[in-house]
């Protein structure tokens, strides 16, 4: 995986003595004002350290959560503290990302890293407002986009600024795009797609794009119910998208015609209600009790999926196999995570909930690549060009 991504990167520009604006994805979970899982902060460090090493003044910006205007609960200030600990150097914090506060903070920089306050405190960020993008750009001489997790959005800090500054990719952006595009363009064969998660509608474009490339398709999670219904199974009270049953049928027919091996759950964990204290019964798919809902794949299914994946040389996994947030319905996701981790294959995990499963199982290091971007990785699996990547200078 040494080929480039067709875009200039931080390796290709001279940054010595320059002010460099780095768009990072520091959208970490906050728990009572404390940083929870800091994976995204850690993943942003290689680019920042590289720039410091080259003598740049590093100005970092990011969004955090979905604030409606200024919201102290979504301040990036705690992230500056954690970043400072991880970097082993001072990280200054500016209480606004544009305007006089930001400008003064940049002027006062003296060998420090500066983190700007949450971009989304300004609604102009998501509107990709040109005047806001110009204000942001005025803080720097060069722009580095390392926020893969936000690259599927054309916002001021991902697309707008590139109209005002030379723009290149950071190391995380490069790594993410390289792994995901290489996997989709030229996968080792046999290539397996494991798809799960709540809704089939959000995954259909990716499944359709992957169909001509894959040899195996394994379906789990809530979306499997719609596929099961398409094959005539009575899924009782399970989450089903009735308007997608036809699409599921169509995918099954196309997969069959293309000789793709498709696996749907053969057994499930059926629950009396959507709750941790529900009664949970292990049942074959054709015997889901009346009034029950499927909240996980069953142990026979895990075994069958693990055996089928045994011959895969590449696996892409997007979407949990069940409601893994509740212990009772988490076994399918965790057991399958362990099975995939043990494969002798290229294994790539789409971000979001699936990355959370892998992290909770402590298996991050056992996968070839675990993406930091859920929406962005899904769009790459759909074969779409990400606006935040398209806007960067061509190599
Ligand atoms: P997604 O963002 O589409 O990948 O969906 C992830 C969510 O799907 C997780 O939060 C799971 O709790 C949920 N999920 C997985 N399996 C089921 C299921 N059988 N019924 C309802 N929700 C599910």
Boltz pocket constraint, residues with backbone or C-beta under 6 A from the ligand:
constraints:
  - pocket:
      binder: B
      contacts: [[A, 196], [A, 197], [A, 198], [A, 199], [A, 202], [A, 220], [A, 221], [A, 222], [A, 223], [A, 239], [A, 294], [A, 295], [A, 296], [A, 318], [A, 319], [A, 320], [A, 321], [A, 322], [A, 323], [A, 324], [A, 325], [A, 352], [A, 353], [A, 354]]
      max_distance: 6.0
